[in-house]
Amino acid sequence: MKKLFLLLITAVSVNIAANAQTVINLDAARLLAVTNSQSLAQADVSIQRALLSERSHFYSLFPSITSRYSISADYLGTDRAGDPQFLNPLDTFKAGISLSMGYSLQLGGGDFIQRTINQISTERTRISALKEYFSVLDTVDRAYYTILKSIADLQSAESSLEAANRTLTVAQVRFNNGMMNQIDYLSAQADRESSENSRNQLQRALSLNMINLKDLIGVQGDLVLEPVDFDKYDEVLRRLAAISNEDADLLFMELWNIMTANNPDLRSAALSNQSAELTYTNSVRSRYAPSLSVSLGFGDILSYSSTDGFSGPSRYSGSISIGGTIPIEVWKETNWLESQRITRDNTLDSYSTTLRTSQNSLLSALYGILNQANTVLSSRRSLEIEENRYAGTMERYMLSQSSISDLGNASRSLANSRNSLNTANYNFLQSLSTLRSYCALDDEQRLIQVLLGN
């Protein structure tokens, strides 16, 4: 997957590096986060190691072939009188190459079962990398949405500050003309100071959130995040907010089917279950099944000496053996078999627990997104009401028909409604991201189609 997007990622990275300020969307942020993730890089290394380990065991099923060579020459000997004498090494030079082959096999099929277990282990490593991939996506989604929410909250705070400035301007005129008491005037000043302080805090929070995102995607320089088009979620929001209990149950079953097929935790648990069964079978078979060994050897398949020249094979050997274990201490064997069975059953119990936990997590995520959809639509209606209320209160305040306290309450209610809608919008998007990760879907649009019942 990373290799598939490598060219796109490189293009985005070059574009960001070349510009002092770059607009980046969520898809580009995800790609950059995947590329920059050290945990995914480590997961890729783990996959390579698992593949090498699997191949190593597979190669062990082949016959082993060993070749050896030897070279010798004498430089010191004895003459007929028994005295030492130096020899010409070229006259005594000898060289040879030997070859031997061997093959061993468990007749119970344990070697091939172990190969299947190793393949399962490699697949689990791949699935672990897939889990980390979706974890990275969740992290960057959360960071991206946090920034957009901070921007929306900051815009709301700016609007509140502008309203507080207008209120204070009017209050200043009235106070100077003796039309407002000092308490109301000080209240307007306090509201203005409070609005400015809130704005400043949100600015600092936005800067910190931006730093976190840059670190996550490995980008330096200024970034401008492309905003979310909430209009494209209107259809799914209204469908989820109005969904019946029967349709919600059907939707849960559809999501559960997708989750069982794709979710890394469930797939890994299923493979662990399969591996436990095979390991139990293999441990029993390898304990009692006989093993077959075959060997074939040649002496020096090619040799050379300074006296005889080159010569072919000089010695041959070959053997076949079958051996096994006959259990006599039944009490020990029974205890050993029971321990192996308990290990297998414990893995099966863990699989059942994973299924129940995953069902509960999916159900919680589904109910969460249904509640968020209702909250978004309700917050929209509340904001519309508070905007009208504030406009009416401001108009009456300008006509001296409402007090500064009334206007302050209306302004705070409006700000709270804006913040509530911002929170609801981005909580919905985060819930959508969480649900997508549970189902292990790369494409958010695919999940939206499922939620729409298509």
HELIX and SHEET records of a PDB file:
HELIX    1   1 LEU A    6  ALA A   18  1                                  13    
HELIX    2   2 LEU A   26  ASN A   36  1                                  11    
HELIX    3   3 GLN A   38  SER A   60  1                                  23    
HELIX    4   4 PRO A   89  ASP A   91  5                                   3    
HELIX    5   5 GLY A  110  ASN A  176  1                                  67    
HELIX    6   6 GLN A  182  ILE A  217  1                                  36    
HELIX    7   7 PHE A  230  TYR A  233  5                                   4    
HELIX    8   8 ASP A  234  ALA A  241  1                                   8    
HELIX    9   9 ASN A  245  ASN A  262  1                                  18    
HELIX   10  10 PRO A  264  TYR A  288  1                                  25    
HELIX   11  11 VAL A  330  MET A  398  1                                  69    
HELIX   12  12 ILE A  404  TYR A  438  1                                  35    
HELIX   13  13 GLU A  444  LEU A  451  1                                   8    
SHEET    1   A 2 GLN A  21  ILE A  24  0                                        
SHEET    2   A 2 ASP A 222  LEU A 225  1                                        
SHEET    1   B 4 SER A  64  SER A  72  0                                        
SHEET    2   B 4 LYS A  94  GLN A 106 -1                                        
SHEET    3   B 4 SER A 291  SER A 305 -1                                        
SHEET    4   B 4 GLY A 309  SER A 311 -1                                        
SHEET    1   C 4 SER A  64  SER A  72  0                                        
SHEET    2   C 4 LYS A  94  GLN A 106 -1                                        
SHEET    3   C 4 SER A 291  SER A 305 -1                                        
SHEET    4   C 4 TYR A 316  GLY A 323 -1                                        
SHEET    1   D 2 LEU A  76  THR A  78  0                                        
SHEET    2   D 2 PRO A  84  PHE A  86 -1                                        
END                                                                             
